[in-house]
Amino acid sequence: MEEFLFVEKFRPRKVADCILPSKLKNVFQSFVDQGNVPNLILTGTPGVGKTTIARAMLEQIGSDYIIINGSMNGNIDTLRNEIKMFASSISFTGARKYVILDEADYLNPNSTQPALRNFMEEFSANCGFILTCNYPQKIIKELHSRATTINFVIDAKEKADLALEMFNNIKGILAKENIKVTNDQVLGEVILKFFPDMRRMLNEIQAWTSHNKTLDVGILGATDGNFKPLIDFIKAKKFNEIRQWIAESNVDFQQFYSNFITELAPKTTDKSVPGAVVILAEYQYKAAFVADQQLNMLACIVELMNNVVFK
């Protein structure tokens, strides 16, 4: 996967190479210069580089680390087995080891998060923890008190500079992959559409250019139309087709609820929009706790199907 996916193949290996506001980069670079990364909670929107900067720091200081996805493998057994086995052993270099817990806001606040608190204390001399999350309010206060929280906030004045840095970075990636860019404006539009989600930008570009090695204006229509079939099925009340779309679309469950309202709202009546927002917000919240993400999404769409009125 690291050789195939652009987001992995071209993932920055040093703090200096990460695309972040200068204030944040200075903080992370100071940890590297000291040769020690404290327990951290990195919070921000998807794709802004939380996991990337965590990996870059640890690779620069030469620490062993493992990555565990909290939404997929965040049960109490994973914590007791995999994390405990890793955290309790000594690294080959003798340096402090680290556990990166991605999407830590999906960890159960009544069982897994309290257990993690105990592990952070028990193995503090040998192992550090870096938690990434989109919703810091879902992390229990006991974990917040044991880690430094860093919020990936982009100041309005820095957005233009970061967008330009992303533009140059992606253009360099496309050159290395021998992908032709027919118009720089097209690449600029993609960056503006998904900013600051660098991961989404690269995934959309890779998917579009995989067939003809060309980034052209067609990608703008493709990214705009991602939900068009689903909206058509909802409008026609085609339950089986909706279920099949969810199963086959490989949709990002974290981003679906906020992205979907953007494309759904213009197609429904003004009176339907507030209700649709409430429904999507409710199921977005439930997504942090449910065991079956597809079933949760299906329930959300069925409720939308029964309540929204299309123009």
Residue pairs with C-beta under 8 A, 6 or more apart in sequence:
1 8
2 8
2 9
3 9
5 203
5 206
6 173
6 177
6 202
6 203
6 205
6 206
7 198
7 199
7 202
7 203
10 173
10 176
10 202
11 52
11 55
12 18
12 19
12 52
12 56
13 55
13 56
13 59
13 60
14 56
14 59
14 60
15 25
15 28
15 29
15 32
15 53
15 56
15 57
15 60
16 25
16 29
17 56
18 25
18 28
18 49
18 52
18 53
18 56
19 49
19 162
19 165
19 166
19 169
19 198
20 28
20 48
20 49
20 53
20 152
20 162
21 153
21 154
21 155
21 158
21 162
22 158
24 53
24 150
24 152
27 150
28 53
28 56
28 57
31 37
31 38
31 57
31 61
32 57
32 60
32 61
35 61
36 61
36 96
37 57
37 58
37 61
37 63
37 98
37 128
37 130
38 128
38 147
38 148
39 120
39 128
39 129
39 130
39 146
39 147
39 148
40 54
40 129
40 130
40 131
40 147
40 148
40 149
40 150
41 104
41 131
41 132
41 133
41 136
41 139
41 143
41 144
41 147
41 148
41 149
41 150
42 50
42 53
42 54
42 130
42 131
42 132
42 133
42 150
42 152
43 50
43 132
43 133
43 134
43 135
43 136
43 149
43 150
43 151
43 152
44 50
44 134
44 151
44 152
44 153
45 134
45 152
45 196
45 197
46 134
46 197
46 199
46 200
46 252
46 254
46 255
47 194
47 196
47 197
47 198
47 199
47 200
47 201
48 152
48 154
48 196
48 197
48 198
49 152
49 198
50 132
50 152
51 67
51 100
51 102
51 132
54 100
54 130
54 132
55 65
55 67
55 100
58 65
58 98
58 100
58 130
61 95
62 93
62 95
63 91
63 93
63 95
63 96
63 97
63 98
64 91
64 92
64 93
64 95
64 97
64 98
65 97
65 98
65 99
65 100
66 82
66 83
66 86
66 99
66 100
67 100
67 102
68 74
68 78
68 82
68 83
68 99
68 100
68 101
68 102
69 102
69 103
70 101
70 102
70 103
70 104
70 105
70 106
70 107
71 102
71 103
71 106
71 253
71 254
73 82
74 101
74 103
74 104
74 106
74 107
74 108
74 112
75 108
75 112
76 108
76 111
76 112
76 115
79 112
79 115
79 116
79 119
80 115
83 99
83 116
83 119
84 119
86 97
86 99
86 127
87 97
87 99
87 119
87 122
87 123
87 126
87 127
88 123
88 126
88 127
89 97
90 126
91 97
96 126
96 127
96 128
97 126
97 127
97 128
98 127
98 128
98 129
98 130
99 127
99 128
99 129
99 130
100 130
100 132
101 107
101 116
101 129
101 130
101 131
101 132
102 132
103 132
103 133
103 134
103 254
104 113
104 131
104 132
104 133
104 139
104 143
105 133
105 134
105 135
105 136
105 138
105 139
105 288
106 138
106 288
106 289
107 113
107 116
108 289
109 138
109 139
109 140
113 139
113 140
113 142
113 143
114 140
114 142
116 129
116 143
117 140
117 142
117 143
117 146
119 129
120 129
120 143
120 146
120 147
121 146
129 147
131 139
131 143
131 147
133 139
134 254
135 288
136 144
136 149
136 151
138 288
154 162
154 196
159 195
159 196
162 195
162 196
163 191
163 192
163 195
166 191
166 195
166 196
166 198
166 201
167 184
167 187
167 188
167 191
170 187
170 191
170 201
170 202
170 205
171 181
171 184
171 187
173 202
174 180
174 181
174 187
174 205
174 209
174 215
177 209
177 213
178 213
179 209
179 213
179 214
179 215
180 213
180 214
180 215
181 187
181 215
182 214
182 215
182 216
182 217
183 216
183 217
186 215
186 216
186 217
186 219
186 220
187 205
187 215
189 220
190 201
190 204
190 205
190 219
190 220
190 223
191 201
193 220
193 223
194 200
194 201
194 204
194 223
195 201
197 255
200 255
204 219
204 222
204 223
205 215
205 219
208 215
208 218
208 219
208 222
209 215
224 263
226 263
227 259
227 260
227 263
227 264
228 263
229 245
230 242
230 245
230 249
230 260
230 301
231 263
231 264
231 267
233 241
233 242
233 245
234 242
234 301
234 304
234 305
234 308
235 267
235 310
237 305
239 302
239 305
242 298
242 301
242 302
242 305
243 298
246 294
246 297
246 298
246 301
247 294
251 297
253 287
253 293
253 297
254 287
256 297
257 280
257 281
257 283
257 284
257 287
257 300
258 280
258 284
260 280
261 276
261 277
261 280
264 276
264 304
264 308
265 273
265 276
267 310
267 311
268 276
268 308
268 309
268 310
268 311
269 309
269 310
269 311
271 309
272 307
272 308
272 309
272 310
275 307
275 308
276 304
276 307
276 308
279 300
279 303
279 304
279 307
280 300
280 304
282 300
283 296
283 297
283 299
283 300
283 303
286 296
287 293
287 296
287 297
290 296
